[in-house]
Amino acid sequence: MNKEKEYIDRINRVFDYIDLNIDKKINLDTLAEVACFSKYHFHRIFYSFTDESLYSYINRLRVERAAALLLTQKRTITSIAFSCGFNDSATFSRAFRKHFRISPSAWIKKKNSKIDQEYKINTAYIYSRDLIKESITKAAVIEEKTLQAMTVVYIRYTGSYARNNSLFHSLHKMLMDWGQERKLLNYPATKDVIIYHDPIGITDENRLRISVGITVSDDVLVSGEIGKLTIPNGRYIICRFELKNDEYGQAWTHVYRKIIPQRGLQPRDSYCFEMYPCDCYNKESKTTTVDICIPIKQL
């Protein structure tokens, strides 16, 4: 295996471990063991691949996840702080203010997001109510259902991806070539998925992470740029849309802003993702059929 790809494989394992354990104490020894690197060198290796220190990376994920929960869940600030791995509300408040330049309580009152702040980012995946097209709001087919756990092999990308169709196509092709070579593609049983790891409008656009993947059996082996994770079983809301290339962000916004609240639901802390049925692209209308899947629980 290409030695650089071996490093990517190990760093991806660390990313997945942190995502699954963000609410717990995470120590250097454990992460170094997950990555199979010496703990004395792991900090520098991690920084060389992420341009962030390990501490900064974990702390950023925690405050960004907390920021999203503060906007979507009716819980106390202390409760959310604990659920994101902070030991007390004072430590959380300091970290939150340092990152967003606003207190958690002010964030809640203002229903804030990074787009509302003085250092706003311009991401195509954030839309105002007025920009959501009527055709999108009418196109949804909605169901709430329990999904079984799914094992997914993936290629991960970090950076801006809004409306970058060539990026998604290239990542998907790389994965298809890998899967075809190993005879893992068995449509329609195989599902194409795109997992979104970070809250849009809160995480800096250049640090957003996505995983383009396919479902496989648990025993499939991966290495290098191909990673493996499990989407947990649980209750999901699944909204089907027929979308043009520039409408994905609006559809996601509509689900979060309208569909979930109107049903008395709130997002549950787990992976949210898109799932694509077979023959999802319509050449005549130039639209793609996509299921937006968000883990949910009662409000």
N, C-alpha and C positions, 0 to 999 in steps of 0.2 A: 504494500500500500504506500502511496505517496505520503512522505513523512509529515508534510504540512497538513494534509487531510486527516492524519491521525490526531494532530493537535486539535483541529476543528471538532472532531468527534468527541474528544475529551472535554473541551470547553462547552459543547452543546449539552453534555451530560450534567455539567455543573449548572447551566442555565435551567434545565428541567428540574433538577433537585431544588434549586432556590425557589422556583415557581411553586412547587408542591409543598414547601416548608417555610414559606414566607412568614407564617404566623408563629413560628417557633424560633428558639435560639439557634443560630447558625454559626458554627465556629470554623476556623481555618483548617484545623486538622481533618474534620469531616469532609470538607470540600476538596482538599488536596487528595484525600483518599478516593473520593468519587472520581476525580480526574486522573488518578494514578500518577501524580506528580509529587515530588518532594515538597513538603510544606515550606521549606526555606526558599524555594524558587517560585512557588505557585503565584504569589502576589505579582511578581514581575511578568510571568507568563500571561496571567489573566489581563493585566494592563496592556500588554503588547497586542492582544487580540481585540480588546474592547475600547481602548483609550479611556478607560475609567478604572479607578482603584476598586478593589473588591468591596471595601466598606462603602464607597460612594455608590456603587452599583446597587448593592442590597438596600441601602438607605433610600435611594431614589425610587426603587420599585415599591418600597413600603409606603412612602408618603404619597406616591402617585396612585397606588391602589386605595389608600385611605381617602384621598381626594375624590375618587370616583364613588366610593361607598357613601361618603358624606352627602353626595348629590342624589343618591338613589335609595338610601335606606334610612328609615326613621329610627335611628339608634343613637345612643349617647356618644359623644366624642370619645370618652374613655373606653367604651365598649369597642368602638371601631379601632382605636389605637391598639388595644390588646390583640384584636383579631389580625392586625397587620404586623405583629411582632415587637411592638414597643412595650417596655416594662411599666411605664406610667404616662399619664397624660401630659405632665410637664415636659418630659423629654420629647414626646411626640409634638407638642406645640412648638417647641424650639426648632425641631427639624422641619416641620411644616412651614413655619414662617421663613426660615432660611431658604427653603426651596422655592416657595411661591410668593414670598414677600407679602403675605397676608395671613392672619390668624385663622385657625380652623372654624371658629364661630363666625367670623366675618365671611368666610367662604360659603358657609351654609346660608347665611342671610342674603347674600348677593346671588345665590345659585350660580356661583362663579365657574369659569373655566379659563384656560389659558388665553383663549381668544378675547376675553373681556379685560385682560390686564395690559399694562403699559408695554410689556415685552411680548405682545401677542405674536402668534405664528400664523402663517397663511397656509392652511391645509384645505385641500379640496374636499376633505371628508367631514367638514363642519358646515352646517347649513342653518339659516334662520327659518322660522316657520313659513315665511312668505316665499321661500325659494323651493319648498317641497312641491313637486308637480302633482297635480290632481290625478294624473294617470297612474302614478306610483301608489297613491293612497288607495286607489280602487283595485289595484292589481293583485293585492295580497290574498292568498289562501292560507288560513290560519288554523293551526291545531296545537293542542297541548297534549304531550304524550311522554311516556317513560321510554328512554333509550337505553339499550344495553351498552355495557362498556365496549369501546372500540379501540383496538390496537392500530396505531397509525405510524407508518414510516414517512419521513419528511425530509425536505431540504429547507433550511432556515435562511431567512434574509433579514438584515437589519438596515433600516434607512427609510427614506421617503418612498412611498409606493403608490400614492393616490393617482389614479388614472394612467398608471404606467403599464399599459396592457402588454407591451413587449417583455417587460420584466416577468409578469406572471406566466406568459407563454413560454419563456425560456426556462424558468424554474420547473414548470410542468413537464416540458419536453425532457429535461434532464432526468426527472423522476421516472417518466414513462420508459425511457431507454433503459434505465437501471432495472425497473420492474419487468420489462419485457425479456431482458436477458436472463432473468431468474425465474421466468414463467409464473409471475405473481399476479398478472392481470387476468381477472376472471369476471368480467362484466356480465350481468348487472350486479353480481354480489359485491364486487369491488366498488368502493365509494371514493370519489374524488373530494377532498376537503381542503379548505384553507383556514388555518387557525390564527386568530388574532390574540396576541399575548398582552397587549398594553392598551390602556384607555385612550382612545382618540381624543384630541383636544386637551389632554393633560400631559402625556408624555411628549417630549420634544420630537418633532417630525423626523429628525435624523436618527433617532434612537428607537423608533418603532420596530417591533419584531413580528414577523409573520412566518408561519410554517406551511408550506405547500406539500400536501401529503395524500396518501392513499391508504385505505384500510387493508390490513393483512392479518394473518393468523399470528398468535402469540409467539410461535417458535421461530419466526423469521429473524435471521441474523443481520445486523447492520454494522457499518464501519465508515470511517471518513466523513464526508459531507452528509451522508445519509444517517439520520438519527431515528429514534423510535420513542414514542410516548403512548400513554393510554388516556383516552377521553373517558372520564368516569361515567358510570351509569347514573341515571337520575331523571328528574322531570325537566323537560325542555319545552319552550314555545318554539314552534317551527313555522316560519312565514315564507311562503313561496311567492316569488316575484318573477316577472319577465322584464329584464333590465337591459337598457343600452349601456355602453361602456362608461358613460359619465353619470350614471344614476345610482351607483352602488351606495355612495355615501348618503344620499338622500333616503334611500330605503332603510339603511341602518338607523338613521336619525328618526325616521317615522316609527320604527318598531319601538325604540327606546322612549320616544316622546309621547306617542299616542297609544299604540297597541298594548304594551305592557301595563302602563298605569290604568287604562280604561278597564282592564280585566282584573284589577285588584291584585296585581302581581308585583314582584320586585326581582331583580337579577340575583341569582345565587352565585357564590364565589367559585367559579370553575371556568373551563375553557368555553369561549364562544367561537362559533365557526360558521363557515359557509359550506354547504354540501351540494354537489352538482349531480343531477340525474344523468343517465345515458342520453346521448344525442341532445344535449342541452342547448346547443346553438341553433338558432333559426336564421338561415341565410337571407330569407326574404325580408323579415322585419329587422334583421341585424340586432336581435336581442338574445339574451342568454337566460335560461331558466335556472334559478338558484334558490335554495332553501337557506334562509338565515336562521341559525339555531342558537338560542340563548338559554342557559340554565336558569331556572326560575324557582321561586317559592312564594307563598302567600304574603301579601303586604302586612 
